[in-house]
Amino acid sequence: MRLSSCCCGAHDRRRAIFGAASALLAAALPRNAASRAQPEPARAEDEKFMRLAIGEAAQGDYPFGAVIVRGGEVAAKGRNLGRTTRDPTAHAEMVAIRNFVASGRSPEFPEATIYASGEPCPMCMSAIVWCGMKRVVFAASIEELSTRIGQIRLTSHTIAEAAPFETVAITGGVLSQEAMALFPKP
């Protein structure tokens, strides 16, 4: 079962249009001398924290989970609660950010890393940038996710590149297959 399906080919047309629009937007974004999205290799602790994010995903309305880590400790968790709360902004990353803020730790965002079972969507990545988090680690990429569900195909790198006031280290693909296993096969 797909979370989004169509029998008339409209989904494939929409995917092609979104892909073309994403490429045009990326080409139109200003390029700085120094890239604002810094690819970073995985660290030793990344799998441990990603497993926690994937555990949150397994309990979500849709299989997306996130944890925010500071100083080697989990400071906040979130899972997709869009259906439960009837809030389309209740993505896992947004829920984790709200929980982090509710704990009174928002001044610590720059020292925190967010682990997400799926690459943050444009809304979530923009929120991450606005919070001032310096590192994002994700499992399944937007490209991988788009093979199972509808996605706005703007990558976290594209969003970070459009924010000349922050530099974000981005690590992708950590336990990607485990995260993708939570989604129904096409």
Phi, psi and omega in degrees: 000130175266149177287340178217124181216158179208140183265355187252009179085359180298326180297317179294320177296316180298318179299317179295318179295315179297320179298316179294318179296320178298317180296318178295316179297315180299321179292331182277343182291144179295141178255125179267159178301320177253128180294140179270343176255109183257107175300138182224137178292158179296149177256166183303321184277353186298319180296320179302309183286329177293324177299324176294319178296318179293325174298320175296318181301321181296342181256359184277167175297321168239154187283066175232134178220158180211150171225145175251128184241135174223130179061033178079006180239144176288122181258337180198152178231159175201151174223159180298124180234024183305315179288313183302315184265352185057037182238108182293350177266003183277052174287160184305314181296319180295319178295317179297317178299314179299320178294322178296315178297316181298334179281357180081015186258012185304330175297345182270002180309316182298339179263005185258155173241137175254132176252126182231136181292339175230149178305131182303135176290173180303321179297310183293318180295322177297318178297319179300315178298313181298329178288338181087016176294139185262351182216136176233133175235128179229160179269271184283137180280164175305317181299314178297314182299325182292348175281346182243327183219163175294137180219144167279117192270059170247122185282164176298327177297317181298316179295314180298322179297332182277000181247087185291354183265355180224151170242129184236127174277130184235125177240121181241160174087007181287113181059037182304315182296325177294320178292316181294333179296341179283344182267144176297144177288147181293000000 
